[in-house]
Amino acid sequence: MDYKQNYNEWLNSDVFDEETKKELLAIKDDEAQIEDRFYKNLEFGTGGLRAVLGAGANRLNRYTVRRITSGYANYLLEHYGQVAIERGIVIAHDMRYGSREFTLEAARVFAAVGIPTYLFKEITTTPQLSFSVPYLKAVGGIVITASHNPPEYNGYKVYDETGGQAVPSLAEPIIEKIEQITDYSTIEVAPADSPLIHWLDETVDTAFIEAEKKNRINPQIVKDMGETMKVLYTPLHGTGKRAIFRVLDEVGFKNVFTVEEQLEEDPEFKTVKSPNPEELSAFDMALKVAKENDVDLIMGSDPDADRVGVLVKTGKNEYTPLNGNQIGSLLVYYLLSNDKELSSKQNPFIANTIVTSSLGGKIAESFGVKTVSTLTGFKFIGEQMNLLGGNHSFIMGYEESYGYLIGALARDKDAVGSAMMIAEMSAFYLNEGKTLVDQLAIIFEKYGYYHEKLVSQTLPGRDGMEQITQLMAKFRNLSAQELEVANIVEVKDYAKGIDGLPKSDVLKYFFKNGSWIAVRPSGTEPKIKYYLGVKAESKELIDTEIEKLEQFISM
């Protein structure tokens, strides 16, 4: 069926409601809109999908949610059988447009085939969903969220029974089941008051917070510093408010400030250009409050609270942002240098990705700790945690994109536990008369000067997808002469399934001086991403080396 036939099917079928048809009739003279909404069905990306909200097969709406859920349910019934009916699914959601509705739509589809669901009454963080799936002994989970995407987006992330995002070995059979559903009228939905739809109480919230608190290393330092150290946390209108304020308070941080306007659970994210802690502008209001109150540490989490950004007071009214690689490296050093039981742990390891800084691995090596590097996406870190199993001790995992997991309480990045540990780490070094920036300088002096940069190019729509494909082909087909001129000594094409990793559309170039570049299409946004990494002999040479890499990607 071509896109025009698909469009007319939605207009004329009794399956779709009048509101949906009204929205589609409004674009009847806009051929480009019709094509973009119907030229394909929504596709799974990193652990699920993110998409623009609206009517159409290539938009996220109650009908496409039903189709995705029906495919997932069919997979669970085929794979688990009666066990799926006995153990059920956990579903969480954020504050975005449609999130609550989509949660109920998914629950109704599961209930119609006999699978019970366990739903959170309030908006809930992604790490809590990851924790709750094994805690409740469910066979899987779902989070309705689009993380830090713009307000017009929402998303659907699938989790396995360990609380990890769906890796290819799980996503592929689910996708097969979804693709078998070509007629929306065949999808059954149960009533919203079905006895198979259960609402969770606060017991799970408390269990999650208590599990986080067990990861503390220096609780006494927090008690000593908690009354005087000033912390500012902002949820950027997202889900982190309840959990992060709670955990900070319960471990002893009593001097916590916030941005009152950003406590509102707002799907428009009105006070920021982007609710993304990677974007420094997201902290504009937090910086104003911090300066007024002489705050020591600023933290902010993205809408589903799986990532956290940090700014550190470094002088009077001066705050220095730390990027994801720097925070990750600081945490690796703090955890390993303060772990009194490290020597007795069996095969301790940290995990990161192939686009993450090499510094964390260098630090881990100095403590006799192994580093496992995976493909981009925290789902692969969760997978490694499961594969290495009981004969290895997981210390932490992290990505350059501000995502960290400390301890094995979940299988996804976790802004709740990370905020707690970053605050503890800051208190520890402040107690020694140092800021996190001071400590990072000490680490650079000891291990070398590492710096990374992310360059993204946004190319939306069908034409954008073709451009991204062409750009990947251009870099993949560089000639031997071009590689030699650029001083590239090694190329890794992960699409070939190398280094024991699944096949993935990622290219990584290694230069003679130790610098590197990785290129990949985003799994969640219409972007191509370039990751640049350098190790320089001095801090002053970093900018020069980064500039050379930028020239290479712009050729």
C-alpha positions as CSV (number, residue, x, y, z in Angstrom):
1,M,0.0,0.0,0.0
2,D,1.5,3.4,-1.0
3,Y,1.3,6.4,1.3
4,K,-1.8,7.9,-0.5
5,Q,-3.7,4.6,-0.1
6,N,-2.6,4.4,3.5
7,Y,-3.9,7.9,4.1
8,N,-7.3,7.2,2.6
9,E,-7.5,4.0,4.6
10,W,-7.2,6.0,7.8
11,L,-9.8,8.5,6.6
12,N,-12.4,5.9,5.7
13,S,-11.9,3.1,8.3
14,D,-14.3,2.9,11.2
15,V,-11.3,2.0,13.4
16,F,-10.1,5.6,13.7
17,D,-12.0,8.2,15.7
18,E,-13.4,11.5,14.3
19,E,-10.7,13.6,15.9
20,T,-8.0,11.6,14.1
21,K,-9.9,12.0,10.8
22,K,-10.4,15.7,11.3
23,E,-6.7,16.2,11.8
24,L,-6.0,14.2,8.6
25,L,-8.6,16.1,6.6
26,A,-6.9,19.3,7.5
27,I,-3.8,18.2,5.5
28,K,-5.7,16.9,2.5
29,D,-4.0,19.5,0.2
30,D,-0.6,19.1,1.7
31,E,1.1,16.3,-0.3
32,A,4.4,16.5,1.6
33,Q,2.6,16.2,5.0
34,I,0.6,13.2,3.8
35,E,3.7,11.5,2.4
36,D,5.7,12.1,5.6
37,R,2.9,10.7,7.8
38,F,2.2,7.6,5.8
39,Y,5.2,6.6,3.7
40,K,6.2,4.1,6.4
41,N,5.2,2.7,9.7
42,L,7.0,3.8,12.9
43,E,10.3,1.9,13.3
44,F,12.1,0.8,16.4
45,G,15.4,2.6,17.1
46,T,17.5,2.7,20.3
47,G,15.6,0.5,22.7
48,G,12.3,1.5,21.1
49,L,11.2,4.6,19.3
50,R,10.7,8.3,19.4
51,A,8.4,10.1,17.0
52,V,6.4,13.2,16.4
53,L,2.9,13.1,17.8
54,G,-0.1,13.2,15.5
55,A,-2.4,11.2,13.2
56,G,-0.8,8.8,10.8
57,A,1.1,5.5,10.5
58,N,4.4,7.4,10.9
59,R,3.3,9.4,13.9
60,L,2.9,8.4,17.5
61,N,-0.8,8.2,18.5
62,R,-3.1,5.8,20.3
63,Y,-3.4,3.6,17.3
64,T,0.3,3.2,16.6
65,V,0.8,2.6,20.3
66,R,-1.8,-0.2,20.1
67,R,0.0,-1.7,17.1
68,I,3.4,-1.6,18.8
69,T,2.0,-3.0,22.1
70,S,0.1,-5.8,20.3
71,G,3.3,-6.9,18.6
72,Y,5.2,-6.8,21.9
73,A,2.4,-8.7,23.6
74,N,2.4,-11.4,20.9
75,Y,6.1,-11.8,21.4
76,L,5.7,-12.2,25.1
77,L,3.0,-14.8,24.8
78,E,5.0,-16.8,22.3
79,H,8.3,-16.5,24.2
80,Y,7.0,-16.8,27.8
81,G,3.6,-18.4,27.5
82,Q,1.8,-18.7,30.8
83,V,4.7,-17.0,32.6
84,A,3.8,-13.7,30.9
85,I,0.3,-14.0,32.1
86,E,1.5,-14.8,35.7
87,R,4.2,-12.1,35.9
88,G,3.0,-9.3,33.7
89,I,4.5,-6.0,32.5
90,V,5.4,-2.7,34.3
91,I,4.6,0.6,32.6
92,A,5.9,4.1,33.5
93,H,5.4,7.4,31.8
94,D,6.6,11.0,31.8
95,M,4.8,14.3,31.6
96,R,4.6,14.7,27.8
97,Y,1.5,15.1,25.7
98,G,-0.2,11.8,25.4
99,S,2.0,9.9,27.9
100,R,-0.8,9.1,30.3
101,E,-3.2,8.2,27.5
102,F,-0.6,5.9,25.8
103,T,0.2,4.2,29.1
104,L,-3.5,3.2,29.4
105,E,-3.8,2.2,25.7
106,A,-0.8,-0.1,26.1
107,A,-2.3,-1.6,29.4
108,R,-5.6,-2.2,27.6
109,V,-4.0,-4.1,24.8
110,F,-2.1,-6.3,27.2
111,A,-5.2,-6.9,29.3
112,A,-7.1,-7.9,26.2
113,V,-4.7,-10.9,25.7
114,G,-4.6,-11.8,29.4
115,I,-1.3,-10.1,30.4
116,P,-1.5,-8.0,33.6
117,T,0.1,-4.6,33.8
118,Y,1.4,-2.6,36.8
119,L,1.2,1.1,36.3
120,F,2.6,4.0,38.3
121,K,0.0,6.5,39.5
122,E,2.4,9.5,39.0
123,I,4.9,10.4,36.4
124,T,8.0,8.2,37.0
125,T,11.7,8.3,36.2
126,T,13.1,5.8,33.7
127,P,15.7,4.4,36.1
128,Q,12.8,3.5,38.5
129,L,11.1,1.6,35.7
130,S,14.3,-0.3,35.1
131,F,14.6,-1.1,38.8
132,S,10.9,-2.0,39.1
133,V,10.8,-4.7,36.4
134,P,13.0,-7.2,38.2
135,Y,11.9,-5.9,41.6
136,L,8.3,-6.9,40.7
137,K,9.5,-10.0,38.9
138,A,7.7,-8.9,35.7
139,V,8.6,-10.2,32.2
140,G,9.3,-6.8,30.8
141,G,8.5,-3.1,31.0
142,I,7.7,0.0,29.0
143,V,8.4,3.7,29.5
144,I,6.4,6.2,27.6
145,T,8.9,9.1,27.1
146,A,10.8,11.0,24.5
147,S,13.6,12.0,26.9
148,H,15.0,15.4,26.0
149,N,13.3,15.7,22.5
150,P,11.2,18.8,21.7
151,P,7.6,19.0,23.0
152,E,6.1,17.7,19.8
153,Y,7.7,14.3,20.4
154,N,6.9,11.3,22.5
155,G,8.3,7.8,22.6
156,Y,8.0,4.1,23.6
157,K,10.9,2.3,25.2
158,V,10.8,-1.5,25.7
159,Y,12.6,-3.3,28.6
160,D,13.4,-7.0,29.2
161,E,12.9,-8.9,32.4
162,T,16.2,-7.7,33.8
163,G,15.2,-4.1,33.4
164,G,17.5,-3.5,30.4
165,Q,16.4,-1.7,27.2
166,A,15.7,-4.1,24.3
167,V,18.9,-5.1,22.6
168,P,18.8,-6.3,18.9
169,S,18.3,-9.9,19.9
170,L,15.0,-8.9,21.7
171,A,14.0,-6.0,19.5
172,E,14.2,-8.0,16.2
173,P,11.6,-10.6,17.1
174,I,9.3,-7.9,18.6
175,I,9.6,-5.9,15.3
176,E,8.7,-9.1,13.4
177,K,5.5,-9.4,15.4
178,I,4.7,-5.7,15.0
179,E,5.2,-5.9,11.2
180,Q,2.7,-8.8,11.0
181,I,0.0,-6.5,12.2
182,T,-1.3,-4.8,9.0
183,D,-4.9,-4.3,10.1
184,Y,-5.6,-2.0,13.1
185,S,-9.1,-3.5,13.4
186,T,-7.7,-6.8,14.5
187,I,-6.1,-5.3,17.7
188,E,-8.3,-5.9,20.7
189,V,-8.4,-3.5,23.7
190,A,-9.9,-4.2,27.1
191,P,-11.8,-1.6,29.1
192,A,-9.8,0.9,31.1
193,D,-11.2,-0.6,34.3
194,S,-10.0,-4.1,33.5
195,P,-9.0,-6.1,36.6
196,L,-5.7,-6.9,34.9
197,I,-4.7,-3.2,35.1
198,H,-3.1,-2.6,38.5
199,W,-2.0,0.7,40.0
200,L,1.2,0.6,42.1
201,D,1.5,2.2,45.5
202,E,4.4,4.0,47.1
203,T,6.1,0.7,48.2
204,V,8.0,0.5,45.0
205,D,9.1,4.2,45.2
206,T,10.6,3.6,48.7
207,A,12.3,0.3,47.6
208,F,13.9,2.2,44.7
209,I,15.2,5.0,47.0
210,E,16.5,2.6,49.6
211,A,18.4,0.6,46.9
212,E,20.0,3.9,45.7
213,K,21.1,4.8,49.2
214,K,23.0,1.5,49.5
215,N,25.5,2.7,46.9
216,R,26.9,5.4,49.1
217,I,30.6,5.3,49.9
218,N,31.2,8.1,52.3
219,P,27.9,8.7,54.1
220,Q,29.6,10.3,57.1
221,I,31.1,13.0,54.9
222,V,27.6,13.9,53.7
223,K,26.3,14.1,57.3
224,D,29.2,16.4,58.1
225,M,28.9,18.6,55.0
226,G,25.1,18.3,54.4
227,E,24.1,21.3,56.5
228,T,26.6,23.7,55.0
229,M,27.2,22.6,51.4
230,K,24.7,24.3,49.1
231,V,23.2,22.2,46.3
232,L,20.8,23.4,43.5
233,Y,18.8,20.8,41.6
234,T,16.3,21.4,38.8
235,P,14.2,18.7,37.1
236,L,13.8,20.9,34.0
237,H,10.0,20.3,34.2
238,G,10.5,16.5,34.2
239,T,10.1,13.4,36.3
240,G,13.1,13.8,38.6
241,K,11.5,16.1,41.1
242,R,10.1,13.6,43.6
243,A,12.9,11.0,43.6
244,I,16.0,13.3,43.4
245,F,14.8,15.8,46.1
246,R,13.9,12.8,48.2
247,V,17.2,10.9,47.9
248,L,19.2,14.1,48.5
249,D,17.3,14.9,51.6
250,E,17.4,11.3,53.0
251,V,21.1,11.0,52.7
252,G,21.7,14.3,54.5
253,F,21.7,17.3,52.0
254,K,19.6,19.8,53.9
255,N,20.6,23.0,52.0
256,V,19.0,22.3,48.6
257,F,17.8,25.0,46.3
258,T,15.8,24.8,43.1
259,V,14.3,26.8,40.2
260,E,10.7,27.1,41.3
261,E,9.4,27.7,37.8
262,Q,11.0,24.5,36.6
263,L,9.3,22.3,39.2
264,E,6.2,22.5,37.0
265,E,5.7,19.1,35.2
266,D,5.3,21.0,31.9
267,P,5.1,19.2,28.5
268,E,6.0,22.4,26.8
269,F,9.2,22.9,28.8
270,K,8.4,26.6,28.7
271,T,11.4,28.0,30.5
272,V,14.1,26.3,28.4
273,K,14.9,26.1,24.7
274,S,15.7,22.4,25.2
275,P,15.2,20.3,28.4
276,N,18.6,18.7,27.8
277,P,21.3,18.9,30.4
278,E,23.9,18.7,27.6
279,E,22.7,22.2,26.6
280,L,24.3,24.9,28.8
281,S,21.3,27.2,28.1
282,A,19.1,24.8,30.0
283,F,20.8,26.1,33.2
284,D,20.3,29.8,32.6
285,M,17.7,30.1,35.3
286,A,19.5,27.8,37.6
287,L,22.7,29.9,37.3
288,K,20.8,33.0,38.4
289,V,19.4,31.3,41.5
290,A,22.8,29.7,42.3
291,K,24.6,33.1,42.1
292,E,22.0,34.7,44.4
293,N,22.5,32.0,47.0
294,D,26.2,31.2,46.6
295,V,25.4,27.6,45.7
296,D,28.4,25.1,45.5
297,L,26.9,22.6,43.0
298,I,24.3,22.8,40.3
299,M,22.6,19.7,38.9
300,G,19.8,19.2,36.4
301,S,18.1,16.1,34.9
302,D,16.4,15.6,31.6
303,P,12.6,14.9,31.4
304,D,12.7,11.2,32.2
305,A,15.6,11.6,34.7
306,D,18.0,9.2,33.2
307,R,20.7,11.8,32.6
308,V,22.1,14.6,34.7
309,G,24.3,17.7,34.0
310,V,26.6,19.5,36.4
311,L,28.0,22.9,37.0
312,V,30.5,23.6,39.7
313,K,31.2,26.9,41.6
314,T,34.8,27.9,40.8
315,G,34.9,31.5,42.0
316,K,32.7,34.4,43.1
317,N,29.6,34.2,40.8
318,E,31.6,31.8,38.5
319,Y,30.4,28.3,37.6
320,T,32.1,25.8,35.3
321,P,30.1,23.2,33.4
322,L,31.4,19.6,33.3
323,N,30.7,17.5,30.3
324,G,29.5,13.8,30.4
325,N,33.0,12.4,29.9
326,Q,34.4,14.5,32.7
327,I,31.7,13.6,35.1
328,G,32.1,9.9,34.2
329,S,35.8,10.1,34.7
330,L,35.5,11.9,38.1
331,L,33.0,9.2,39.2
332,V,35.3,6.4,38.1
333,Y,38.2,7.9,40.1
334,Y,36.0,8.7,43.2
335,L,34.4,5.2,43.3
336,L,37.6,3.3,42.8
337,S,39.9,5.4,45.0
338,N,37.4,5.2,47.9
339,D,36.3,1.6,47.6
340,K,37.8,-0.1,50.6
341,E,36.5,-3.5,49.4
342,L,37.8,-3.2,45.8
343,S,40.6,-5.7,46.3
344,S,38.1,-8.4,47.4
345,K,35.7,-7.9,44.6
346,Q,35.6,-10.6,41.9
347,N,36.7,-9.3,38.5
348,P,35.6,-5.7,39.0
349,F,34.7,-3.8,35.8
350,I,33.4,-0.5,34.5
351,A,31.5,-0.2,31.2
352,N,31.3,2.6,28.6
353,T,30.8,3.0,24.9
354,I,33.0,3.2,21.9
355,V,32.3,7.0,21.6
356,T,33.2,7.7,25.3
357,S,36.5,9.2,26.4
358,S,39.4,6.9,26.9
359,L,40.2,8.6,30.2
360,G,37.8,6.6,32.4
361,G,39.4,3.4,31.1
362,K,42.9,4.7,31.8
363,I,41.8,5.4,35.4
364,A,40.2,2.0,35.8
365,E,43.3,0.3,34.5
366,S,45.5,2.0,37.1
367,F,43.3,0.4,39.8
368,G,43.4,-3.0,38.2
369,V,39.8,-2.7,37.0
370,K,38.7,-3.9,33.6
371,T,36.9,-1.6,31.1
372,V,34.2,-3.1,28.8
373,S,33.3,-0.9,25.8
374,T,30.1,-1.4,24.0
375,L,28.1,0.1,21.1
376,T,26.4,3.4,21.6
377,G,23.3,3.1,23.7
378,F,23.0,2.2,27.4
379,K,21.1,-0.9,26.5
380,F,24.4,-2.4,25.5
381,I,25.9,-1.6,28.9
382,G,22.9,-3.3,30.5
383,E,23.5,-6.3,28.3
384,Q,27.1,-6.6,29.3
385,M,26.1,-6.5,33.0
386,N,23.8,-9.5,32.3
387,L,26.4,-11.3,30.2
388,L,29.2,-11.0,32.7
389,G,26.8,-12.1,35.4
390,G,27.7,-13.4,38.8
391,N,31.5,-13.9,38.3
392,H,32.1,-10.1,37.7
393,S,31.5,-7.1,39.9
394,F,30.0,-4.1,38.2
395,I,31.2,-0.8,39.5
396,M,29.6,1.7,37.1
397,G,28.7,2.3,33.5
398,Y,28.5,5.6,31.7
399,E,28.1,7.4,28.3
400,E,29.4,10.7,27.1
401,S,25.8,11.9,26.8
402,Y,25.5,12.5,30.6
403,G,24.2,9.1,31.5
404,Y,25.6,7.1,34.4
405,L,24.7,4.0,36.4
406,I,26.4,3.3,39.8
407,G,26.0,-0.2,41.1
408,A,23.7,-2.9,39.7
409,L,20.3,-1.8,41.0
410,A,19.1,-1.1,37.5
411,R,20.1,-1.7,33.9
412,D,19.7,1.8,32.5
413,K,21.3,5.2,33.1
414,D,20.1,6.7,36.3
415,A,20.0,10.4,37.2
416,V,18.6,9.7,40.6
417,G,21.5,7.7,42.0
418,S,24.0,9.7,39.9
419,A,22.8,13.0,41.4
420,M,23.1,11.5,44.9
421,M,26.7,10.3,44.2
422,I,27.8,13.4,42.4
423,A,26.6,15.5,45.4
424,E,28.5,13.1,47.8
425,M,31.6,13.3,45.6
426,S,31.4,17.1,45.6
427,A,31.1,17.1,49.4
428,F,34.1,14.7,49.8
429,Y,36.4,17.0,47.7
430,L,35.0,20.2,49.3
431,N,35.8,18.7,52.6
432,E,39.4,18.5,51.3
433,G,39.3,22.1,50.1
434,K,38.8,21.2,46.4
435,T,36.1,21.5,43.9
436,L,35.2,18.9,41.3
437,V,37.1,21.1,38.7
438,D,40.2,21.1,40.9
439,Q,40.0,17.3,41.2
440,L,39.6,17.0,37.5
441,A,42.7,19.0,36.9
442,I,44.6,16.6,39.3
443,I,43.3,13.6,37.2
444,F,44.4,15.3,33.9
445,E,47.8,15.9,35.4
446,K,48.1,12.3,36.4
447,Y,46.6,10.5,33.4
448,G,46.9,13.0,30.5
449,Y,44.9,15.8,29.0
450,Y,41.8,14.3,27.3
451,H,39.1,16.3,25.6
452,E,36.0,15.3,23.5
453,K,33.5,17.2,21.4
454,L,30.2,16.2,19.9
455,V,29.1,17.7,16.5
456,S,25.6,17.0,15.3
457,Q,23.9,17.7,12.0
458,T,20.1,17.7,12.0
459,L,18.5,16.4,8.7
460,P,14.7,15.9,9.2
461,G,12.2,14.1,7.0
462,R,12.6,11.5,4.2
463,D,15.1,13.7,2.4
464,G,17.1,14.0,5.6
465,M,17.3,10.2,6.0
466,E,18.7,9.9,2.5
467,Q,21.3,12.6,3.2
468,I,22.4,10.8,6.3
469,T,22.7,7.6,4.3
470,Q,24.8,9.4,1.7
471,L,27.1,10.9,4.3
472,M,27.7,7.6,6.0
473,A,28.5,6.1,2.5
474,K,30.9,9.0,1.9
475,F,32.9,8.3,5.1
476,R,32.7,4.6,4.6
477,N,34.2,4.8,1.1
478,L,37.2,7.1,1.8
479,S,40.1,6.0,-0.4
480,A,43.4,4.8,0.9
481,Q,45.0,8.0,-0.2
482,E,42.5,10.1,1.6
483,L,43.1,8.2,4.8
484,E,46.8,8.5,4.4
485,V,46.7,12.3,3.9
486,A,44.5,12.6,7.1
487,N,47.1,10.5,9.0
488,I,44.5,7.9,9.8
489,V,46.1,4.6,10.9
490,E,43.1,2.5,11.5
491,V,39.4,2.4,10.6
492,K,36.8,0.3,12.4
493,D,33.5,-0.3,10.6
494,Y,31.1,-1.7,13.2
495,A,28.5,-2.5,10.5
496,K,30.7,-5.6,9.9
497,G,30.1,-6.9,13.4
498,I,33.6,-6.5,14.9
499,D,35.2,-6.6,18.3
500,G,32.6,-9.1,19.5
501,L,29.8,-6.5,19.1
502,P,26.5,-6.6,17.2
503,K,26.5,-5.0,13.8
504,S,25.9,-1.3,14.0
505,D,26.1,1.6,11.5
506,V,29.1,3.3,13.2
507,L,32.5,4.2,11.8
508,K,35.5,5.0,14.0
509,Y,38.8,6.5,12.7
510,F,42.0,6.4,14.7
511,F,44.7,9.0,13.9
512,K,48.5,8.7,14.2
513,N,48.6,11.1,17.2
514,G,46.1,9.1,19.3
515,S,43.0,11.2,18.4
516,W,39.8,9.6,17.1
517,I,36.5,10.3,15.4
518,A,33.3,8.2,15.4
519,V,30.5,8.8,13.0
520,R,26.9,7.4,13.4
521,P,23.3,8.2,12.6
522,S,21.3,9.0,15.8
523,G,19.0,6.1,16.8
524,T,16.4,8.5,18.2
525,E,16.6,11.8,16.2
526,P,17.0,12.8,12.6
527,K,20.7,13.5,13.1
528,I,24.1,12.4,12.1
529,K,26.6,12.6,15.0
530,Y,30.3,13.1,15.0
531,Y,32.3,12.3,18.1
532,L,35.7,13.8,18.4
533,G,38.3,12.7,20.9
534,V,41.9,13.9,21.6
535,K,44.7,13.3,24.0
536,A,47.1,16.2,24.1
537,E,50.5,16.7,25.8
538,S,49.2,19.9,27.3
539,K,46.0,21.7,28.0
540,E,47.0,24.4,25.5
541,L,47.2,22.0,22.6
542,I,43.6,20.6,23.0
543,D,41.9,23.2,20.9
544,T,44.4,22.8,18.1
545,E,43.8,19.1,17.9
546,I,40.0,19.4,18.0
547,E,40.2,21.9,15.2
548,K,42.0,19.4,13.0
549,L,39.3,16.8,13.6
550,E,36.6,19.3,12.8
551,Q,38.3,20.1,9.5
552,F,38.3,16.3,8.7
553,I,34.5,15.9,9.2
554,S,33.7,19.0,7.2
555,M,35.7,18.0,4.1
